[in-house]
Amino acid sequence: MSQSERAEAFRALHEGEPFVIPNPWDAGSAKTMASLGFKALATTSAGMAFTLGRLDGDVTLDELTEHVRFIAEAADLPVSVDLENGYGHEPEDAARAITAVAEAGAVGGSIEDWDREGAIYELERAAERIAAAREAADALDFPFTLTGRAENIFRGVGDLDDTIARLQAYEKAGADVLYAPRLRTVDEVRAVCEAVSKPVNVLARADLSAAEIFDAGAQRISVGAWFFWVAVAAMVEAAEAARDSGDFSRLAVRVHADEWLG
């Protein structure tokens, strides 16, 4: 598909049946997820940082852009990008980030309202950053799907009313999708979905099924870095067994690289 076709396909997914969007961390995982039948992909900032031996938030926009290029070239699917806070505090930083990843092949992306110094942006300023991202997205020659992301629950500020107020402001500022990572219950998901008119993305939880989340009104479920951490945890478990007791039994797994990457 051309980038415009990917963009139209991604937009259509938000108007059809609810869907799961997985988060690859490199080209191989992107190809694997595409081969498994997923309809779109989203990057994970934590997973991508780990591949560089860094913590989440320690990646530059230039490094992310190159990463997006690899993901977009690896799988013939729409790609949405975790843009963190837009790699800068100013509205023009958020706009620049949108343009950069679009040029690398992305057709969607999220801007969050938390900076790397640990502060949640004041609501008016956060909305201005979404508005600037919207303006940059509208300057593209395809429909870029912009996600407005409210971080306070994810960052330990458990104020659902403030989360909803922020998502409503981001909707008014031009976000196509609303996202508050780490909603904790079906009731919280339902409250968010009923408070806004745009599609809502929900971060997957081990204690909630897709059916429960979709029944509460979500249009999209992403997994964030969880698939990546599952892979890392399995590797560490196998490595510890080999180191501590010479036990290689965990290596008895079936691999289908030719099917996933062919």
C-alpha positions in Angstrom: 0.0 0.0 0.0 1.0 3.6 -0.6 1.3 5.8 2.5 -2.1 7.4 1.5 -3.7 4.0 1.3 -2.3 3.0 4.6 -3.6 6.3 6.1 -7.1 5.7 4.7 -7.0 2.1 5.9 -6.0 3.2 9.4 -8.8 5.9 9.5 -11.3 3.2 8.4 -10.3 0.9 11.2 -11.5 3.6 13.7 -14.9 3.7 12.0 -15.4 -0.1 11.9 -15.3 -2.9 14.3 -13.1 -2.5 17.5 -9.6 -3.8 17.0 -6.3 -4.6 18.7 -3.2 -2.8 17.6 0.1 -4.5 18.7 3.3 -2.7 19.4 6.4 -4.1 17.6 9.8 -3.0 18.8 11.9 -3.7 15.7 11.5 -4.8 12.1 11.4 -8.5 12.9 8.6 -8.1 15.4 6.7 -5.9 13.0 6.9 -8.6 10.3 5.9 -11.2 12.8 2.8 -9.3 13.9 1.8 -8.5 10.3 2.1 -12.2 9.5 -0.3 -13.0 12.4 -3.0 -11.0 10.8 -3.1 -7.7 12.7 -4.4 -4.8 10.6 -2.2 -2.0 12.0 0.9 -1.5 14.1 2.0 1.0 16.8 5.5 1.7 18.0 6.5 1.4 21.7 8.8 4.0 23.1 10.0 1.7 25.9 10.6 -1.2 23.6 12.5 0.9 21.1 14.6 2.4 23.8 15.5 -1.0 25.2 16.8 -2.2 21.8 19.3 0.7 22.1 20.2 -0.3 25.7 18.4 2.7 27.2 15.4 3.5 29.3 12.2 4.9 28.0 12.5 8.6 27.3 16.2 8.4 26.4 15.8 8.4 22.6 16.1 11.4 20.3 13.6 12.3 17.6 16.1 11.5 14.9 16.6 8.0 16.3 12.8 7.5 16.5 12.4 8.7 12.9 14.9 6.1 11.7 13.2 3.4 13.8 9.8 4.4 12.3 11.3 4.0 8.8 12.4 0.5 9.6 9.0 -0.5 11.0 7.1 1.1 8.1 9.3 -0.6 5.5 9.1 -4.0 7.3 5.3 -4.4 7.2 2.8 -3.3 4.6 0.5 -2.0 7.3 -0.5 1.4 8.8 2.0 2.5 11.5 1.1 4.8 14.4 4.0 6.2 16.5 4.4 6.8 20.2 5.8 10.3 20.1 6.0 10.8 23.8 5.7 14.5 24.5 6.7 15.5 21.0 10.4 15.7 22.0 10.1 19.2 23.3 8.0 21.4 25.5 6.7 23.8 22.9 3.7 23.4 20.6 6.1 23.7 17.6 8.0 20.7 19.0 4.9 18.6 18.8 4.2 19.8 15.3 7.8 19.0 14.2 7.5 15.5 15.6 4.4 14.8 13.6 6.0 16.0 10.4 9.2 14.0 11.0 7.5 10.6 11.5 5.1 11.2 8.7 8.1 11.7 6.4 9.4 8.4 7.7 6.2 6.5 6.7 3.9 6.8 9.7 0.2 7.5 9.3 -0.6 8.2 12.9 0.9 9.2 16.2 0.2 10.2 19.8 1.3 13.3 21.8 1.2 13.1 25.5 0.9 15.7 28.2 3.8 14.7 30.5 7.4 15.9 30.2 10.6 14.0 30.9 11.3 16.2 34.0 8.2 14.6 35.6 5.6 17.3 35.2 2.1 17.1 33.7 1.5 20.1 31.4 -1.1 22.6 32.5 -4.3 21.9 30.6 -4.4 24.9 28.4 -0.8 24.4 27.3 -1.3 20.7 26.7 -4.3 21.5 24.5 -2.2 24.1 22.6 0.4 21.3 21.9 -2.4 19.0 20.5 -3.7 21.9 18.3 -0.2 22.5 16.9 0.2 18.8 16.2 -3.2 18.9 14.4 -2.1 21.8 12.3 1.0 19.9 11.2 -1.0 16.8 10.5 -3.5 18.7 8.4 -0.6 20.1 6.3 0.2 16.5 5.1 -1.2 15.1 1.9 -2.9 12.2 3.6 -5.2 11.9 6.7 -2.8 11.5 9.7 -4.6 10.1 12.7 -3.7 12.1 15.8 -4.0 10.6 19.3 -4.2 12.9 22.3 -2.8 11.2 25.3 -3.5 12.1 29.0 -0.8 10.7 31.2 -1.8 11.5 34.7 -3.2 8.1 35.7 -0.2 6.4 34.1 2.1 8.7 36.1 0.4 8.1 39.4 -2.1 11.0 39.5 -5.3 8.9 39.9 -7.8 11.7 39.1 -10.3 10.3 36.6 -12.2 13.6 36.4 -9.1 15.5 35.4 -8.3 12.7 32.9 -11.7 13.1 31.3 -11.4 16.9 31.2 -8.0 16.6 29.5 -9.3 14.2 26.9 -12.3 16.4 26.2 -9.9 19.4 25.7 -7.7 17.3 23.3 -10.8 16.3 21.4 -11.7 20.0 21.0 -8.1 20.8 20.0 -8.3 18.3 17.1 -7.3 14.8 18.3 -8.9 12.0 16.3 -8.4 9.4 19.0 -8.2 9.8 22.8 -6.0 7.8 25.1 -5.5 7.6 28.8 -3.0 4.8 29.5 -3.5 2.5 32.5 -7.2 2.9 33.1 -7.8 0.4 35.8 -11.3 -0.9 35.5 -14.2 -1.5 33.1 -16.1 1.3 34.8 -13.2 3.7 34.2 -13.0 2.7 30.6 -16.8 3.2 30.2 -16.6 6.6 31.9 -14.0 7.9 29.5 -15.7 6.5 26.4 -19.1 8.0 27.4 -17.5 11.4 28.1 -16.0 11.9 24.6 -17.2 11.5 21.0 -14.0 10.4 19.3 -12.7 6.8 19.4 -10.9 5.8 22.5 -7.7 3.7 22.7 -7.2 1.6 25.9 -4.0 0.0 27.1 -4.4 -3.7 27.5 -4.4 -5.1 31.1 -3.7 -8.7 32.1 -6.9 -8.7 34.3 -9.3 -7.5 31.6 -10.3 -9.2 28.4 -10.7 -7.5 25.0 -14.4 -8.3 25.1 -14.7 -6.4 28.4 -12.8 -3.4 27.2 -14.7 -3.2 23.9 -18.1 -3.7 25.6 -17.2 -0.6 27.7 -16.9 1.4 24.5 -13.3 1.3 23.4 -12.5 1.3 19.7 -8.9 0.3 19.9 -6.7 -1.7 22.3 -2.9 -1.3 22.2 -0.5 -3.4 24.2 2.2 -0.8 24.7 5.5 -2.5 25.6 3.9 -5.6 27.1 4.6 -8.0 24.2 8.2 -6.8 24.4 8.5 -7.4 28.1 6.9 -10.8 27.8 9.7 -11.7 25.3 12.4 -10.2 27.6 11.0 -12.0 30.6 11.1 -15.4 28.8 14.7 -14.7 27.7 15.8 -13.8 31.2 14.2 -16.8 32.7 15.9 -19.1 30.2 19.2 -17.3 30.7 19.1 -17.6 34.5 18.3 -21.3 34.3 21.3 -21.8 32.0 23.6 -19.7 34.2 22.5 -21.1 37.6 22.0 -24.8 36.9 23.0 -25.5 33.3 19.3 -26.1 32.5 18.6 -25.5 28.8 15.1 -27.0 28.8 13.6 -23.6 28.2 15.1 -23.7 24.7 12.7 -26.3 23.6 10.4 -23.9 21.7 9.0 -24.0 18.2 10.2 -21.3 15.9 8.5 -20.3 12.7 10.9 -17.6 11.3 10.2 -18.6 7.7 6.5 -18.1 8.2 6.8 -14.9 10.2 9.5 -13.2 8.2 9.0 -14.7 4.7 
